[in-house]
Amino acid sequence: MTLQNDVNIMMIGHFAKDRLVIDGHGEYASGGAVYYGSVALRRLGVSVAVVTRLHLDDLPLLDELKQEGVQVFTTSAPATSGIENIYNSADMERRICKLMNFAGPFQLEEIPALSARIYLVAPIIAGEVDLAILKSLAQRGPVAIDVQGFVRAREDGHLVFRQWSEMEEGLSLVTYLKLDRAEAELLTGQTDLQSAARQLADYGPREIVITQSSGVTVFANGDLYEAPFTSRSLKGRTGRGDTCFATYLGKRLTTSPGEACRYASAVTTLKQEKPGPWRGTPEDIEILLTSR
């Protein structure tokens, strides 16, 4: 297998055509971790490739990524994945998620022969990426995963959280693990984040990124780092975790875990104030960090 142009980060996951409903008013929007994460990374100057599946009719949706300088590798699917996210504006922290469509599982041969410094596996729901793909990527370089794409499952049209039956073997292949507070409790039974992170680190991940409404917590090589989200509004709440993890990894290419944690919290703070991906500049982030 010949390696093509190297990139900093290769992202693997479904591009989504989501429906966002706030107080009964709904509209369609692009979504998925590969969408929110890749745009934010490009704005920080990180080179990115996205590997995804979607219906051929929706290929034009990927032009937005290409215009940002993202390399896109696409496989046609029977449908484009999509989730309906239902919010009440009085509490944008809580949402009901319903699956509308699913683009099907990735096959090993759909992953391009591209070398990356980090392979970020960011599925929307369980069933997109299997253990064989994780094993293959782990042989190529450090793997990062968002555990949501392994524990969020389809059940009667709704999305529910279930245990990851292959977690022990799966996490042994992972260097960077991202999850939220609820997922940490689901997988470990621990309500204390530090205890949960220690338990998860025993399976193999060296760095664990946990998001919650108040901010991000990073456990790296036994050390703990925390940084707040100080958003003035939550109009852009969807894509919070995707943005935070991708920018953390992007900064880890050049800085320490603590500095990457601070930086990711600042990007995420600004992202939450506007719907869609974060499209700011590094200068915007420096201004926010200086003001803290």
C-alpha positions, 0 to 999 in steps of 0.5 A, a space after each residue: 500500500 503506497 502512502 499518499 500526501 501526509 496530513 496532520 489528522 485523518 478523521 473517520 465518521 459519517 457526515 450528517 444531514 441533521 435536523 435541529 428543532 428548537 422550541 418546535 421550530 426545525 431546520 436542516 443543517 450539516 453535522 457530524 464530528 467530521 464536519 464540526 471538527 475538520 472546519 475548526 482544525 482548518 481554521 487553526 492551520 491543521 491539515 485534515 483529511 475526512 473519510 466519510 459515507 453519504 448518499 450521492 445526492 448529498 455530495 455537494 454538501 461536502 463542497 463546504 469542507 473542500 473550500 476550507 482545504 479539507 481532503 475528502 474521501 467519500 464512499 456512496 451509501 444508500 442514505 446520508 446519516 442524520 439525527 434530529 436534535 430536539 431542544 427547548 431554548 430554556 435549557 439547551 443542555 438537554 436534548 432528545 436525539 432521534 435517528 433519521 437515516 444511517 449511511 451504513 458501516 465503513 469497510 476497511 478498504 474505504 480507508 485511504 492509504 494516507 499517513 496521518 499523525 493522529 487518526 481520529 475516529 469520530 462516528 455518530 452512532 455505534 455500528 459505523 466503525 468496527 474493531 477491525 478498522 481500529 486495529 488497522 489504524 492503530 498499526 499506522 499511528 496514534 488513534 483517537 476516538 469519541 466513545 459516543 460513536 461506540 455507545 450510542 445505539 439505534 433502538 426503535 428510531 431513538 438513540 439510546 446509550 448502551 455498554 460497548 461490549 468490545 470496550 476492553 479490546 477497543 480501548 487498548 488500541 486507543 491513545 486519545 479518548 473523548 467522552 462526556 460526563 454521562 458516558 464516563 459514568 455509563 462505562 465505569 459506574 463512577 460519578 467522580 471524573 477523576 476515578 472514572 478517568 483512572 479506570 478508563 486509562 487502565 485499558 490503555 488510553 494515555 490521554 482522556 478528554 471529558 466534556 460537560 456543560 461547564 468545561 473540559 477536563 483532561 487526564 494525561 499521564 496521571 495529571 489533571 487539567 481543567 478549563 471552563 466554557 464561558 459562552 455568552 449563549 448556547 445557540 451553537 450548542 450542537 457540535 460542542 464535544 466534536 469541536 473541543 476534541 478535534 481542537 485539543 488534538 490539533 493543538 497537541 501536535 505542537 503543545 502540552 496537554 495542559 495548553 491544548 486543554 486551555 486552547 480547546 476550551 476557548 475555541 469551544 466557548 466561541 463555537 457555542 455562541 453561533 450555530 455551525 462550525 467554528 470559523 474564527 481565527 487564532 487571534 480570536 482565541 488569543 484575545 479570549 485566553 488573554 482576557 481570562 
